[in-house]
Amino acid sequence: MSCYYVIGIRMDNRVSNALKFQEVLTQNGCKIKTRLGLHEASEDSCSNDGLIVLQPCGEKKDIEQLVEDLNNLKGITAKLIDLN
């Protein structure tokens, strides 16, 4: 088992796509050590697109399956960085 992975995610149309995205994260919650969400926000607006960075832990095949599951969602692009 390794935690030397990073998944970079771009989410388009956050309002419409967040629910399905969150379901996948919840199903894989025990594999996700760190989650960081980044989007533009100000007092009068909030961006509908964003970036999410995950640090998953586990076997490589399980992490690759998580990335595949994320990429199967509408408006989501996920890339795995393997630092092992």
N, CA, C and O atoms as a MOPAC input file, in Angstrom:
PM7 MOZYME 1SCF
protein

 N      0.84700 1    -1.18500 1     0.00000 1
 C      0.00000 1     0.00000 1     0.00000 1
 C      0.88600 1     1.24000 1     0.00000 1
 O      1.90700 1     1.28300 1     0.68700 1
 N      0.49100 1     2.24300 1    -0.77200 1
 C      1.28100 1     3.46000 1    -0.89800 1
 C      0.37600 1     4.69100 1    -0.88100 1
 O     -0.77300 1     4.64500 1    -1.32100 1
 N      0.92000 1     5.78700 1    -0.36300 1
 C      0.22800 1     7.07600 1    -0.39000 1
 C      0.96700 1     8.07000 1    -1.28400 1
 O      0.72300 1     9.27300 1    -1.20200 1
 N      1.86500 1     7.57800 1    -2.13300 1
 C      2.64200 1     8.45000 1    -3.00400 1
 C      1.97500 1     8.62400 1    -4.36500 1
 O      2.60200 1     8.47000 1    -5.41300 1
 N      0.69800 1     8.94700 1    -4.31700 1
 C     -0.08800 1     9.24300 1    -5.51000 1
 C     -0.74600 1    10.60300 1    -5.32100 1
 O     -1.03000 1    11.02100 1    -4.19800 1
 N     -0.98400 1    11.28100 1    -6.43000 1
 C     -1.76300 1    12.51600 1    -6.44700 1
 C     -2.71100 1    12.41000 1    -7.63500 1
 O     -2.30800 1    12.01800 1    -8.73000 1
 N     -3.96400 1    12.76000 1    -7.41200 1
 C     -4.93400 1    12.82200 1    -8.50600 1
 C     -5.33600 1    14.28100 1    -8.66800 1
 O     -5.85100 1    14.90600 1    -7.74200 1
 N     -5.09100 1    14.81100 1    -9.86200 1
 C     -5.52500 1    16.16500 1   -10.19900 1
 C     -6.83200 1    16.07500 1   -10.97200 1
 O     -6.94600 1    15.29000 1   -11.91400 1
 N     -7.81700 1    16.87500 1   -10.57700 1
 C     -9.15100 1    16.78500 1   -11.16800 1
 C     -9.62200 1    18.16300 1   -11.58400 1
 O     -9.50200 1    19.12800 1   -10.82900 1
 N    -10.15600 1    18.24900 1   -12.78600 1
 C    -10.83400 1    19.46100 1   -13.25000 1
 C    -12.32100 1    19.15300 1   -13.31600 1
 O    -12.73800 1    18.16100 1   -13.91500 1
 N    -13.10400 1    20.00700 1   -12.69900 1
 C    -14.55100 1    19.83900 1   -12.73500 1
 C    -15.16600 1    21.02300 1   -13.45800 1
 O    -14.99900 1    22.17100 1   -13.04600 1
 N    -15.88100 1    20.73500 1   -14.54100 1
 C    -16.65500 1    21.74400 1   -15.25800 1
 C    -18.07600 1    21.72300 1   -14.70700 1
 O    -18.57000 1    20.67500 1   -14.28900 1
 N    -18.72000 1    22.85900 1   -14.70800 1
 C    -20.11700 1    22.96900 1   -14.28300 1
 C    -20.32200 1    22.32400 1   -12.90900 1
 O    -21.08400 1    21.37100 1   -12.75200 1
 N    -19.62100 1    22.87400 1   -11.93500 1
 C    -19.59100 1    22.33700 1   -10.57400 1
 C    -20.98600 1    22.14000 1    -9.98200 1
 O    -21.24000 1    21.13800 1    -9.31500 1
 N    -21.87500 1    23.07400 1   -10.21900 1
 C    -23.22100 1    22.99400 1    -9.64800 1
 C    -23.94400 1    21.74000 1   -10.12400 1
 O    -24.60100 1    21.06700 1    -9.33000 1
 N    -23.83100 1    21.41800 1   -11.40900 1
 C    -24.52100 1    20.25200 1   -11.96900 1
 C    -23.80900 1    18.93800 1   -11.67800 1
 O    -24.46200 1    17.90100 1   -11.56300 1
 N    -22.47900 1    18.95900 1   -11.55800 1
 C    -21.70800 1    17.72200 1   -11.49600 1
 C    -21.24300 1    17.33000 1   -10.09500 1
 O    -20.73600 1    16.22300 1    -9.90900 1
 N    -21.40100 1    18.19600 1    -9.12500 1
 C    -20.84500 1    17.93600 1    -7.79600 1
 C    -21.47200 1    16.73300 1    -7.09500 1
 O    -20.76800 1    16.01400 1    -6.38600 1
 N    -22.75100 1    16.49600 1    -7.26600 1
 C    -23.41700 1    15.40900 1    -6.55300 1
 C    -22.85400 1    14.04400 1    -6.95100 1
 O    -22.49700 1    13.25200 1    -6.08000 1
 N    -22.76900 1    13.75900 1    -8.24400 1
 C    -22.22900 1    12.47400 1    -8.70800 1
 C    -20.75300 1    12.33700 1    -8.31700 1
 O    -20.29500 1    11.26100 1    -7.93300 1
 N    -20.02000 1    13.45400 1    -8.42300 1
 C    -18.61100 1    13.46400 1    -8.03600 1
 C    -18.47100 1    13.09200 1    -6.55800 1
 O    -17.63900 1    12.26200 1    -6.19400 1
 N    -19.28700 1    13.71000 1    -5.72300 1
 C    -19.22500 1    13.43900 1    -4.28500 1
 C    -19.58500 1    11.98700 1    -3.97500 1
 O    -19.02200 1    11.39400 1    -3.05500 1
 N    -20.51200 1    11.41500 1    -4.73000 1
 C    -20.86700 1    10.00800 1    -4.53100 1
 C    -19.66400 1     9.09800 1    -4.75800 1
 O    -19.43600 1     8.16500 1    -3.98800 1
 N    -18.89000 1     9.36800 1    -5.81900 1
 C    -17.69700 1     8.55300 1    -6.10100 1
 C    -16.67900 1     8.72500 1    -4.97900 1
 O    -16.06500 1     7.74900 1    -4.54800 1
 N    -16.49200 1     9.95500 1    -4.50300 1
 C    -15.54100 1    10.17600 1    -3.41000 1
 C    -15.99200 1     9.45900 1    -2.14000 1
 O    -15.17300 1     8.87400 1    -1.43100 1
 N    -17.27800 1     9.50300 1    -1.85700 1
 C    -17.79600 1     8.84100 1    -0.66100 1
 C    -17.58900 1     7.32700 1    -0.74800 1
 O    -17.21900 1     6.69400 1     0.24100 1
 N    -17.82600 1     6.74600 1    -1.92800 1
 C    -17.62200 1     5.30900 1    -2.12000 1
 C    -16.15800 1     4.91400 1    -1.91700 1
 O    -15.86400 1     3.76900 1    -1.57400 1
 N    -15.24100 1     5.86400 1    -2.12700 1
 C    -13.80900 1     5.60000 1    -2.02100 1
 C    -13.17900 1     6.33500 1    -0.83700 1
 O    -11.96300 1     6.52100 1    -0.79600 1
 N    -13.99200 1     6.74400 1     0.10700 1
 C    -13.53300 1     7.57900 1     1.21300 1
 C    -12.37300 1     7.01500 1     2.00300 1
 O    -11.50900 1     7.77000 1     2.44800 1
 N    -12.33000 1     5.70700 1     2.18900 1
 C    -11.24000 1     5.10800 1     2.96200 1
 C     -9.91300 1     5.12500 1     2.21000 1
 O     -8.86000 1     4.90500 1     2.80900 1
 N     -9.95000 1     5.38300 1     0.91400 1
 C     -8.72300 1     5.44600 1     0.10000 1
 C     -8.18700 1     6.86700 1    -0.00600 1
 O     -7.06700 1     7.05600 1    -0.48100 1
 N     -8.94900 1     7.87300 1     0.42100 1
 C     -8.56000 1     9.27100 1     0.21800 1
 C     -8.04400 1     9.85200 1     1.52700 1
 O     -8.79200 1    10.01700 1     2.49100 1
 N     -6.74500 1    10.16000 1     1.54000 1
 C     -6.11300 1    10.70800 1     2.73400 1
 C     -6.30600 1    12.22200 1     2.79900 1
 O     -6.57600 1    12.77100 1     3.86700 1
 N     -6.16500 1    12.90400 1     1.63900 1
 C     -6.25000 1    14.35900 1     1.59900 1
 C     -7.08300 1    14.78800 1     0.41100 1
 O     -7.01200 1    14.18900 1    -0.66200 1
 N     -7.87600 1    15.83500 1     0.61200 1
 C     -8.68500 1    16.42600 1    -0.46500 1
 C     -8.57900 1    17.93800 1    -0.34900 1
 O     -8.74600 1    18.51300 1     0.72600 1
 N     -8.29300 1    18.57400 1    -1.50100 1
 C     -8.18000 1    20.02500 1    -1.54300 1
 C     -8.96200 1    20.53800 1    -2.73900 1
 O     -8.69800 1    20.13300 1    -3.87000 1
 N     -9.91000 1    21.41400 1    -2.50700 1
 C    -10.70600 1    21.99100 1    -3.58400 1
 C    -10.32200 1    23.42800 1    -3.83400 1
 O    -10.17200 1    24.20700 1    -2.89300 1
 N    -10.16000 1    23.79100 1    -5.10900 1
 C     -9.75400 1    25.14400 1    -5.49000 1
 C    -10.71400 1    25.68800 1    -6.53800 1
 O    -10.92500 1    25.05400 1    -7.57200 1
 N    -11.29100 1    26.84400 1    -6.28300 1
 C    -12.10300 1    27.51900 1    -7.29200 1
 C    -12.10300 1    29.01000 1    -6.98700 1
 O    -11.86600 1    29.42800 1    -5.85400 1
 N    -12.36800 1    29.78900 1    -8.00000 1
 C    -12.40400 1    31.24000 1    -7.84200 1
 C    -13.64700 1    31.62700 1    -7.04400 1
 O    -14.75300 1    31.17200 1    -7.33800 1
 N    -13.45700 1    32.45400 1    -6.05500 1
 C    -14.58700 1    32.93300 1    -5.25200 1
 C    -14.31900 1    34.36700 1    -4.82800 1
 O    -13.18500 1    34.74100 1    -4.52800 1
 N    -15.37300 1    35.15600 1    -4.80800 1
 C    -15.29300 1    36.53000 1    -4.31900 1
 C    -16.59900 1    36.84500 1    -3.60200 1
 O    -17.47200 1    35.98500 1    -3.48600 1
 N    -16.73100 1    38.05200 1    -3.13000 1
 C    -17.94100 1    38.42800 1    -2.40100 1
 C    -19.19400 1    38.35000 1    -3.25700 1
 O    -20.28100 1    38.09200 1    -2.74000 1
 N    -19.05500 1    38.57200 1    -4.57100 1
 C    -20.24500 1    38.62700 1    -5.42100 1
 C    -20.34800 1    37.51300 1    -6.46100 1
 O    -21.29200 1    37.50200 1    -7.25100 1
 N    -19.40500 1    36.58200 1    -6.47900 1
 C    -19.51100 1    35.47700 1    -7.43000 1
 C    -18.70900 1    34.27300 1    -6.95600 1
 O    -17.81400 1    34.38200 1    -6.11700 1
 N    -19.05400 1    33.13700 1    -7.51300 1
 C    -18.37300 1    31.87900 1    -7.21200 1
 C    -18.25100 1    31.10300 1    -8.52200 1
 O    -19.25600 1    30.82000 1    -9.17400 1
 N    -17.04300 1    30.76700 1    -8.90000 1
 C    -16.80200 1    30.07700 1   -10.15700 1
 C    -17.54500 1    28.75000 1   -10.20900 1
 O    -17.65900 1    28.05500 1    -9.19900 1
 N    -18.04400 1    28.40400 1   -11.37800 1
 C    -18.74400 1    27.13800 1   -11.56200 1
 C    -17.79900 1    26.01700 1   -11.99400 1
 O    -18.22200 1    24.86800 1   -12.11700 1
 N    -16.52200 1    26.33900 1   -12.22500 1
 C    -15.50100 1    25.35500 1   -12.56000 1
 C    -14.48500 1    25.33100 1   -11.42300 1
 O    -14.34800 1    26.30600 1   -10.68400 1
 N    -13.78400 1    24.22600 1   -11.28700 1
 C    -12.80500 1    24.16900 1   -10.21000 1
 C    -11.80100 1    23.05500 1   -10.38300 1
 O    -11.91600 1    22.21200 1   -11.27300 1
 N    -10.81600 1    23.07200 1    -9.50900 1
 C     -9.78000 1    22.05200 1    -9.45100 1
 C     -9.85600 1    21.37000 1    -8.10100 1
 O    -10.10300 1    22.01500 1    -7.08200 1
 N     -9.64500 1    20.06900 1    -8.09500 1
 C     -9.60100 1    19.29100 1    -6.87300 1
 C     -8.31700 1    18.47900 1    -6.90700 1
 O     -7.96000 1    17.90800 1    -7.93800 1
 N     -7.63300 1    18.43000 1    -5.78500 1
 C     -6.43000 1    17.62200 1    -5.65300 1
 C     -6.70200 1    16.57400 1    -4.57900 1
 O     -7.10300 1    16.90800 1    -3.46300 1
 N     -6.48200 1    15.30500 1    -4.92100 1
 C     -6.64700 1    14.21400 1    -3.97000 1
 C     -5.31100 1    13.53100 1    -3.72500 1
 O     -4.49600 1    13.39500 1    -4.63800 1
 N     -5.09200 1    13.10200 1    -2.48700 1
 C     -3.97900 1    12.21200 1    -2.17300 1
 C     -4.59800 1    10.88300 1    -1.73600 1
 O     -5.00700 1    10.73000 1    -0.58600 1
 N     -4.66100 1     9.92600 1    -2.66400 1
 C     -5.21000 1     8.61900 1    -2.30200 1
 C     -4.11600 1     7.70000 1    -1.75500 1
 O     -2.93100 1     7.87800 1    -2.03600 1
 N     -4.54600 1     6.72200 1    -0.97200 1
 C     -3.64400 1     5.69200 1    -0.46000 1
 C     -4.22200 1     4.33000 1    -0.81000 1
 O     -5.43200 1     4.11700 1    -0.73400 1
 N     -3.34800 1     3.41500 1    -1.19300 1
 C     -3.82100 1     2.06700 1    -1.49000 1
 C     -2.98400 1     1.40000 1    -2.54900 1
 O     -1.88300 1     1.84000 1    -2.87900 1
 N     -3.53600 1     0.32400 1    -3.07300 1
 C     -2.88900 1    -0.40800 1    -4.15000 1
 C     -3.08300 1     0.35200 1    -5.46500 1
 O     -4.12300 1     0.97500 1    -5.67800 1
 N     -2.08700 1     0.30000 1    -6.33500 1
 C     -2.13900 1     1.06600 1    -7.57400 1
 C     -3.38300 1     0.74000 1    -8.39800 1
 O     -4.00100 1     1.64700 1    -8.95600 1
 N     -3.76200 1    -0.53100 1    -8.48600 1
 C     -4.93200 1    -0.90500 1    -9.29400 1
 C     -6.20300 1    -0.25800 1    -8.73900 1
 O     -7.08700 1     0.11700 1    -9.50800 1
 N     -6.30300 1    -0.12400 1    -7.42200 1
 C     -7.47000 1     0.50900 1    -6.80900 1
 C     -7.49100 1     2.01900 1    -7.08200 1
 O     -8.55000 1     2.60600 1    -7.30500 1
 N     -6.31300 1     2.62900 1    -7.06000 1
 C     -6.20700 1     4.06100 1    -7.34400 1
 C     -6.53400 1     4.32500 1    -8.81600 1
 O     -7.22600 1     5.29000 1    -9.14000 1
 N     -6.03600 1     3.46500 1    -9.69900 1
 C     -6.34500 1     3.60300 1   -11.12600 1
 C     -7.84600 1     3.43800 1   -11.38000 1
 O     -8.40000 1     4.10700 1   -12.25100 1
 N     -8.49900 1     2.56200 1   -10.63600 1
 C     -9.94500 1     2.38900 1   -10.78000 1
 C    -10.68800 1     3.64100 1   -10.32900 1
 O    -11.68000 1     4.02900 1   -10.94700 1
 N    -10.21900 1     4.27600 1    -9.26000 1
 C    -10.81700 1     5.53300 1    -8.80700 1
 C    -10.71400 1     6.59400 1    -9.89800 1
 O    -11.68700 1     7.29600 1   -10.17600 1
 N     -9.54500 1     6.71400 1   -10.51300 1
 C     -9.35900 1     7.68800 1   -11.59500 1
 C    -10.30300 1     7.37300 1   -12.75900 1
 O    -10.90500 1     8.28000 1   -13.33200 1
 N    -10.43200 1     6.10100 1   -13.10500 1
 C    -11.34100 1     5.70500 1   -14.18800 1
 C    -12.79100 1     6.05900 1   -13.83600 1
 O    -13.52900 1     6.58100 1   -14.67100 1
 N    -13.18800 1     5.77200 1   -12.60200 1
 C    -14.55400 1     6.08600 1   -12.16700 1
 C    -14.81500 1     7.59100 1   -12.24800 1
 O    -15.89700 1     8.01500 1   -12.65500 1
 N    -13.83200 1     8.38900 1   -11.86200 1
 C    -13.98100 1     9.84800 1   -11.93600 1
 C    -14.09600 1    10.30900 1   -13.38600 1
 O    -14.93000 1    11.15600 1   -13.70800 1
 N    -13.26400 1     9.75500 1   -14.25300 1
 C    -13.29000 1    10.14900 1   -15.66700 1
 C    -14.57200 1     9.72400 1   -16.37600 1
 O    -14.90500 1    10.27000 1   -17.42700 1
 N    -15.28300 1     8.77200 1   -15.82100 1
 C    -16.55900 1     8.35200 1   -16.39800 1
 C    -17.69900 1     9.31500 1   -16.07600 1
 O    -18.79700 1     9.18400 1   -16.61700 1
 N    -17.44200 1    10.27300 1   -15.20400 1
 C    -18.45900 1    11.25700 1   -14.84000 1
 C    -18.45900 1    12.41800 1   -15.83800 1
 O    -17.40500 1    12.83700 1   -16.31500 1
 N    -19.63900 1    12.92700 1   -16.14300 1
 C    -19.77000 1    14.07500 1   -17.03500 1
 C    -19.10000 1    15.29700 1   -16.40300 1
 O    -19.31000 1    15.60400 1   -15.22900 1
 N    -18.28300 1    15.98900 1   -17.21600 1
 C    -17.66700 1    17.23100 1   -16.78100 1
 C    -16.44700 1    17.07000 1   -15.89700 1
 O    -15.94900 1    18.05300 1   -15.35000 1
 N    -15.95300 1    15.84100 1   -15.74400 1
 C    -14.79900 1    15.57300 1   -14.87200 1
 C    -13.63600 1    15.06600 1   -15.71900 1
 O    -13.80300 1    14.18000 1   -16.55700 1
 N    -12.45400 1    15.64100 1   -15.48800 1
 C    -11.21900 1    15.15000 1   -16.07400 1
 C    -10.25400 1    14.89300 1   -14.92300 1
 O     -9.92100 1    15.81100 1   -14.17400 1
 N     -9.80200 1    13.64100 1   -14.77800 1
 C     -8.90200 1    13.26400 1   -13.68600 1
 C     -7.62800 1    12.66500 1   -14.25600 1
 O     -7.65500 1    11.89400 1   -15.21500 1
 N     -6.49300 1    13.04500 1   -13.63300 1
 C     -5.18100 1    12.53300 1   -14.04100 1
 C     -4.44300 1    12.04100 1   -12.80600 1
 O     -4.45600 1    12.68300 1   -11.75600 1
 N     -3.80000 1    10.89100 1   -12.95500 1
 C     -3.03200 1    10.29900 1   -11.86000 1
 C     -1.55800 1    10.64700 1   -12.00400 1
 O     -0.98200 1    10.55900 1   -13.08800 1
 N     -0.96300 1    11.04400 1   -10.88800 1
 C      0.48200 1    11.22800 1   -10.80300 1
 C      0.97900 1    10.17800 1    -9.81400 1
 O      0.59100 1    10.19100 1    -8.64600 1
 N      1.82900 1     9.27400 1   -10.27600 1
 C      2.39000 1     8.19800 1    -9.45000 1
 C      3.79300 1     8.60900 1    -9.05800 1
 O      4.67900 1     8.67300 1    -9.91000 1
 N      4.01200 1     8.89100 1    -7.78000 1
 C      5.31100 1     9.33800 1    -7.28600 1
 C      6.09600 1     8.22300 1    -6.60000 1
 O      7.04600 1     8.49600 1    -5.86700 1
 N      5.71000 1     6.98200 1    -6.83100 1
 C      6.42700 1     5.85000 1    -6.24600 1
 C      7.73700 1     5.61900 1    -6.98400 1
 O      8.48700 1     4.70600 1    -6.63900 1

